[in-house]
Amino acid sequence: MKNLFLIIAIVSVSFLNAQAFEGKGDQKFQVGVNIQDEATGINLSYDYGLGDNISIGISSSYALGIDELLDADFGDRFDLKARFNANLGNVLNIDENFDFYPGLSLSTKNFGGHVGARYFFSEGFGIYSEASFPLAKYSNDKLDIGYYIHNQFAVNIGAVFNL
């Protein structure tokens, strides 16, 4: 009986047709962990497809675990970003479940870039990984705690959902 269930499960998965980025009107919601030098936190993002390979969105991160040397309040821990992505999964033609997207972001703390990848296991669920980095900082004031939390290389890893 266990073998029959396993065979049915494997065959069912092979019939799933997930597509990583569908173009205009496509909507993605991502939730994950934000990992960086001075802090670890949560990351939420939403992307909306404007065209075959272009999406815009919003992303937010909140630093939870902060280095003990930094005394951060809510404003220091929180960051909000407007995003622009070039979704290249269908251009690279690796797999229809895979999307690779470089992009730019304008946040309350800096102007930066990001490079990410998504892989969908089913029509509505997948995983993502994203690396972000500052290109221009609003302030070089090293007395500002936000300088240390949001103006460095960071990695986001988590789950992505089709809406």
Helices and strands as residue ranges (DSSP letters): H 2-15, E 27-35, E 39-49, E 54-66, H 74-77, E 78-86, H 89-92, E 98-107, E 110-120, E 125-137, H 145-150, E 154-162
